[in-house]
Amino acid sequence: MRETARGWTPKSHKRITHDKGEENTMTDTTVVTLDVREMTPRERHPAIFARFDALKGGEALRLVNDHDPKPLHYQLLAERPGTFEWEPEEQGPERWVIHIRKIAAE
């Protein structure tokens, strides 16, 4: 896990636009933005897991949430151990953005 005061910053990137006009950062792999702020709470984790499971190794999910997704982090650790990297980009108080990269199988 890499955390910095300014959040996650890749060395090389391109700017692209995804869901709801959010800008995100792309490196050598695909980054998909999933903004769950307008979903009902019961829909959020299933949607996040479905999107994460659809990623190929090395691809990433940029999660945008309205609260600290710490419970999701613990759930991923329990249900998908060793399969992801969790890098906060923005940490509240009104918006949390987490970069979740799927680790390629060896």
Residue pairs with C-beta under 8 A, 6 or more apart in sequence:
1 85
1 86
1 87
2 8
2 85
2 87
3 87
3 88
7 88
7 89
7 90
7 91
7 97
8 25
8 87
8 88
8 89
8 99
10 25
10 27
11 27
12 27
12 28
13 25
13 26
13 27
14 25
14 26
15 23
15 24
15 25
15 26
16 23
16 24
16 26
16 31
17 23
17 24
18 24
18 31
18 32
18 33
18 62
19 33
19 34
19 35
20 33
20 35
22 33
22 35
22 62
22 64
24 31
24 33
24 62
25 31
25 62
28 58
29 58
29 59
29 60
29 101
30 55
30 56
30 59
30 60
31 59
31 60
31 61
31 62
31 99
32 51
32 55
32 59
32 60
32 61
32 62
33 61
33 62
33 64
34 47
34 48
34 51
34 61
34 62
34 63
34 64
35 64
36 43
36 44
36 47
36 48
36 63
36 64
36 65
36 66
37 64
37 65
37 66
37 95
39 47
44 65
44 72
45 72
45 75
48 61
48 63
48 72
49 79
51 61
52 61
52 76
52 80
52 84
52 100
52 102
55 61
55 102
56 102
56 104
57 102
57 103
57 104
57 105
58 101
58 102
58 103
58 104
59 101
59 102
60 99
60 100
60 101
60 102
61 99
61 100
61 101
61 102
62 89
62 97
62 98
62 99
62 100
63 69
63 72
63 96
63 97
63 98
63 99
63 100
64 95
64 96
64 97
65 95
65 96
65 97
65 98
66 94
66 95
66 96
67 92
67 96
68 91
68 92
68 96
69 96
69 98
73 86
73 98
76 84
76 86
76 100
82 103
83 102
83 103
84 100
84 101
84 102
84 103
85 99
85 100
85 101
85 103
86 98
86 99
86 100
87 98
87 99
87 100
87 101
88 96
88 97
88 98
88 99
89 97
89 98
89 99
90 96
90 97
